[in-house]
Amino acid sequence: MIEQQLSAAIRSAIQILYGVTIAPEQAVLQKTKKEFEGHLTLVVFPFLRISQKTPEQTAQEIGEYLLEHESSVASFNVIKGFLNLTIAGSNWIEMLNAMHGQETYGITHPAEKAPLVMIEYSSPNTNKPLHLGHVRNNLLGYSLSEILKANGNRVIKTNIVNDRGIHICKSMLAWQKWGEGVTPESSGKKGDHLVGDFYVMFDKHYREEVGQLVASGLSKEEAEARSPLMAEAREMLRRWEAGDAEVRELWNRMNGWVYDGFDRTYKRLGVDFDKIYYESETYLEGREKVLEGLKKGLFYRRDDGSVWADLRPEGLDEKILLRSDGTSVYMTQDIGTAKLRFDDYPIDRMIYVVGNEQNYHFQVLSILLDKLGFAFGKGLIHFSYGMVELPEGKMKSREGTVVDADDLMDEMIATARDISNELGKLDGLSPSEADDIIRVIGLGSLKYFILKVDPRKNMTFNPKESIDFNGNTGSFIQYTYARIRSVLRKAEEQGLVIPEQLPTDTPVNAKEQTLIGSLADFASTVKEAGETYSPACIANYVYDLVREFNQFYHDYTILGESDERIRQLRLTLSAETAKIVRSAMSLLGIEMPERM
């Protein structure tokens, strides 16, 4: 708000002083460094060519013009080529009043014809439950969706379920051989966990079989090629693609178990989707587009019957699109899914939330879609994020060494309970109140710990480090929010009313000015997070904000302030902090407790 006003005044100053018109983006202000006096700083070096004067002279002249013509500037100082501006006291109250008058300050609601953005995230396989890697994917995808909505976009949240292929057949075959008719109901297990157990079981028996073949004198490659178990799995896949009724019935039944398990995990994690696509319904679309491209000479067929794209002219390599037996690969399926999505929706932007190990895949997909004549091909965005690991290293699903998403959430909630009990934060609460609070703390800590990291970086997740009521954690932010809500409840009990607007002559000290400035930064932070696709911008902003509030809360009394004007200012500051903290955390998908 104040930056826009000052930017306009600076452009006027340069026009009047030097007779040159500059663009708005040339009059950019930044926060003054803490070691200098002032609130906002203008770097004047870009204007020296215009002024034909030294940095100090140019800054001095612009400062004098602003002091005389812009009421929001109370004073200024010059340090070399840096013009440091001090904002007048009444402007802080005007800024606070403006925010106080907007229930959703910083959030831009989508217009009816706003850009339509589709965001794909989650993308699970139906041969195993969701794990820690999926948790980061889901949290990033959901938060990115909320951030883009807050920037005025219409958003379609979508999921593509990999429900077909050799990996699914492995679980099915293992259930047939060793399942003895077990079901989620008979075993008491979630369906996705049960099916995942059979995927691990297949790999165990397959490894044993390969080991026996190697012991008989075959090489490892020969043993893998001759494995009877793998041959059975491939035959099951062939029967599935041929529409075999028995195989399809088992596939439908076991996938149904998995979907029920996925739905329970998604609901608990707090993520959802507007549209779910299934690769069993999209791969044939992709196959048709590839064959169409083959007829047009965009692709070529090798002697074994497989179909390939030659991307060497684009600086890449050759990419298989159909195997020699005519079956599809992931790339073919993604082509089909993209076609169906753009048939279904008038999408302006397509964003894939997929880990950075797939960077090459999406580079190729973009080129292939463009070759096939899809206008959206070149414009697709791969939101590439880093891997998440544990302190002890990488996870391996085939070996059953993954961290299951459900188990992780259980552990986070148990850890939240232990720490909260140890600190006495559940004292006086009913069991149901305590259960709800520790759920909010545990899951909030999980989400914040993952989302505060730059999504492009690899990260190590340590559950014990994520719950700390004094560090850069979700629980610290939640505790500060609950503290503010407690202050506001006490104010209401005492009959204290927060006015709709504060008098502009209300005195504002330096700490209060800093807090108002931090609150005002929320709008630009939401914008930056949308432009850079970074939930970490929001997470780190809200941590800095609550840290600023805690310093203010430590240094100054609120309810005990005798001067009514100052008390109302501080209550308004508290209410605005709670409002913006809640808004910011909602963009991360994090619930906020009223009490802690």
Summary of the structure (lengths in Angstrom):
residues: 596
radius of gyration: 29.6
end to end distance: 34.3
largest distance: 93.6
contacts: 1947
relative contact order: 0.10
helix: 58%
strand: 12%
